[in-house]
Amino acid sequence: MLLLGDAPGSLLAGEYFFYFMLYSFLGWVLEGSYNLYSLGTFRKEGFLKGPFKPMYGFAPLLLLAAKDLGLSLPLMILLALIIPSAVEYTSGLLLKSAFHKQWWDYSGMSYQLQGHICLKFSLYWWGLATVCVYGLQPLIERLYLRISALWMLLLPLAALLLAADLLWTCRTRRRSVRGLELGEG
């Protein structure tokens, strides 16, 4: 892990952004694959138009930050259950309040909370988060070390593309929400 100044264990922002982008992309692939398996089509509408699912980027970053604090393995295993579910719940609430749309709905499932999270998928995220932090992340760290010089050159472009996708998505989605509020839709 690269160090930032004199703060032991803290990651450079560029490295964190690499992890965020990679996990967001892998989340898009995971959801698309699940959709292909369950519904027969890879493409599922997400908040962003591009191939990124930010929830899958934020949850691993929070877990990596917790791991960086040197927390015990039992506590990390517990956080691997809580953090992804908290990110999914918070994301669902924010998206619904901002755009009056619910991108996923677990309301028909047992042990769910406002349709934003449910026990079944929280357990899936728990397993995935644990594998991610302890199995996948060491490989991704090695990948980052190999391509970090290239990534630092590509980082501004990646940030620009993500920002453009976010702005374009918000603009088009807010326009459709306003249309619905005005009775056009």
C-alpha positions as CSV (number, residue, x, y, z in Angstrom):
1,M,0.0,0.0,0.0
2,L,1.2,3.5,-0.8
3,L,1.6,6.0,2.0
4,L,0.4,9.5,2.0
5,G,2.9,11.8,3.8
6,D,3.6,10.7,7.3
7,A,0.2,9.1,7.9
8,P,0.9,5.4,8.1
9,G,-1.5,3.1,6.3
10,S,-3.4,5.9,4.5
11,L,-3.9,5.4,0.8
12,L,-3.2,8.0,-1.8
13,A,-6.4,9.5,-3.3
14,G,-5.4,8.3,-6.7
15,E,-5.1,4.7,-5.5
16,Y,-8.5,5.0,-3.7
17,F,-10.0,6.4,-6.9
18,F,-8.6,3.4,-8.8
19,Y,-10.2,1.0,-6.4
20,F,-13.5,2.9,-6.6
21,M,-13.6,2.9,-10.4
22,L,-12.5,-0.8,-10.6
23,Y,-15.1,-2.0,-8.0
24,S,-17.8,0.2,-9.6
25,F,-17.1,-1.4,-12.9
26,L,-16.9,-4.9,-11.4
27,G,-20.3,-4.1,-9.8
28,W,-21.7,-3.2,-13.2
29,V,-20.4,-6.6,-14.5
30,L,-21.8,-8.5,-11.5
31,E,-25.2,-6.9,-11.8
32,G,-25.3,-7.4,-15.6
33,S,-24.3,-11.1,-15.2
34,Y,-26.9,-11.6,-12.5
35,N,-29.5,-10.0,-14.8
36,L,-28.4,-12.1,-17.7
37,Y,-28.8,-15.2,-15.6
38,S,-32.1,-14.3,-14.0
39,L,-33.8,-12.2,-16.8
40,G,-32.0,-13.2,-19.9
41,T,-30.6,-9.7,-20.6
42,F,-27.3,-8.2,-19.5
43,R,-28.4,-4.6,-19.5
44,K,-30.2,-3.3,-16.5
45,E,-31.0,0.3,-16.0
46,G,-28.8,1.9,-13.3
47,F,-28.5,5.4,-12.0
48,L,-25.5,6.2,-14.2
49,K,-25.6,5.7,-18.0
50,G,-22.0,4.4,-18.2
51,P,-20.7,1.0,-17.0
52,F,-20.3,1.9,-13.3
53,K,-22.3,1.2,-10.2
54,P,-21.0,3.5,-7.5
55,M,-22.5,1.6,-4.6
56,Y,-20.1,-1.2,-5.5
57,G,-17.2,1.3,-5.3
58,F,-18.2,3.0,-2.0
59,A,-18.7,-0.1,0.1
60,P,-15.3,-1.6,-0.6
61,L,-13.6,1.7,0.1
62,L,-15.3,2.0,3.4
63,L,-14.3,-1.6,4.2
64,L,-10.7,-0.9,3.1
65,A,-10.6,2.2,5.3
66,A,-11.8,0.1,8.3
67,K,-9.3,-2.6,7.6
68,D,-6.6,0.1,7.3
69,L,-7.4,1.0,10.9
70,G,-6.2,-2.4,12.0
71,L,-9.6,-3.6,13.3
72,S,-9.9,-7.2,14.4
73,L,-11.0,-9.9,12.0
74,P,-14.3,-10.6,13.8
75,L,-15.1,-6.8,13.7
76,M,-14.2,-6.7,10.0
77,I,-16.4,-9.7,9.3
78,L,-19.3,-7.9,11.0
79,L,-18.6,-4.7,9.1
80,A,-18.6,-6.7,5.9
81,L,-22.3,-7.4,6.6
82,I,-23.2,-3.9,7.9
83,I,-21.4,-1.6,5.4
84,P,-22.6,-2.9,2.1
85,S,-26.2,-3.0,3.4
86,A,-25.9,0.5,4.8
87,V,-24.5,1.8,1.5
88,E,-27.3,0.1,-0.4
89,Y,-30.0,1.4,1.9
90,T,-28.6,5.0,1.9
91,S,-28.2,4.9,-1.9
92,G,-31.8,3.7,-2.3
93,L,-33.2,6.4,0.0
94,L,-31.1,9.2,-1.7
95,L,-32.0,8.1,-5.3
96,K,-35.7,7.8,-4.4
97,S,-35.9,11.2,-2.7
98,A,-33.9,12.9,-5.5
99,F,-35.4,11.3,-8.6
100,H,-38.7,9.8,-7.3
101,K,-37.7,6.4,-8.6
102,Q,-36.7,3.2,-7.0
103,W,-34.0,1.3,-9.0
104,W,-34.4,-1.9,-7.1
105,D,-37.2,-3.1,-4.9
106,Y,-37.0,-5.9,-2.3
107,S,-40.4,-5.2,-0.9
108,G,-41.7,-8.6,-2.0
109,M,-39.0,-10.4,-0.1
110,S,-38.8,-11.5,3.5
111,Y,-37.0,-9.4,6.1
112,Q,-36.7,-6.2,4.0
113,L,-36.6,-2.6,4.9
114,Q,-38.6,-0.2,2.7
115,G,-37.7,-2.3,-0.3
116,H,-34.2,-0.9,-0.3
117,I,-32.5,-3.8,1.5
118,C,-33.4,-7.4,2.5
119,L,-31.8,-10.1,4.5
120,K,-31.2,-12.4,1.5
121,F,-29.2,-9.9,-0.5
122,S,-27.5,-8.5,2.6
123,L,-26.1,-12.0,3.2
124,Y,-25.0,-12.1,-0.5
125,W,-23.2,-8.7,-0.1
126,W,-21.7,-10.0,3.2
127,G,-20.1,-13.0,1.4
128,L,-19.0,-10.9,-1.6
129,A,-17.5,-8.1,0.7
130,T,-15.5,-10.6,2.7
131,V,-14.2,-12.3,-0.4
132,C,-13.5,-8.8,-1.9
133,V,-11.5,-7.5,1.1
134,Y,-9.5,-10.6,1.9
135,G,-9.3,-12.4,-1.5
136,L,-9.7,-10.0,-4.3
137,Q,-8.2,-6.8,-2.8
138,P,-4.6,-8.2,-2.5
139,L,-4.6,-9.0,-6.2
140,I,-6.0,-5.6,-7.1
141,E,-3.3,-3.9,-4.9
142,R,-0.7,-5.8,-7.0
143,L,-2.4,-4.8,-10.2
144,Y,-2.4,-1.1,-9.0
145,L,1.3,-1.3,-8.2
146,R,2.1,-2.5,-11.7
147,I,0.0,0.1,-13.5
148,S,0.1,3.0,-11.0
149,A,2.2,5.2,-13.3
150,L,-0.2,4.7,-16.2
151,W,-3.2,5.1,-13.9
152,M,-1.9,8.5,-12.7
153,L,-1.9,9.6,-16.4
154,L,-5.4,8.3,-17.0
155,L,-6.8,9.5,-13.7
156,P,-7.9,12.9,-14.9
157,L,-9.6,11.4,-17.9
158,A,-11.4,8.8,-15.7
159,A,-12.5,11.5,-13.3
160,L,-13.7,13.6,-16.2
161,L,-15.7,10.8,-17.7
162,L,-17.3,9.8,-14.4
163,A,-18.1,13.5,-13.7
164,A,-19.6,13.9,-17.2
165,D,-21.7,10.7,-16.7
166,L,-22.9,11.9,-13.3
167,L,-23.8,15.4,-14.6
168,W,-25.5,14.1,-17.7
169,T,-27.4,11.5,-15.8
170,C,-28.5,14.0,-13.1
171,R,-29.6,16.5,-15.7
172,T,-31.6,14.0,-17.8
173,R,-33.1,12.3,-14.8
174,R,-34.1,15.6,-13.1
175,R,-35.6,16.8,-16.4
176,S,-37.8,13.7,-16.5
177,V,-38.7,14.1,-12.8
178,R,-39.8,17.7,-13.5
179,G,-41.8,16.5,-16.4
180,L,-43.6,14.0,-14.2
181,E,-44.2,16.7,-11.6
182,L,-45.7,19.0,-14.2
183,G,-48.0,16.2,-15.5
184,E,-46.2,15.7,-18.8
185,G,-45.4,12.0,-18.3
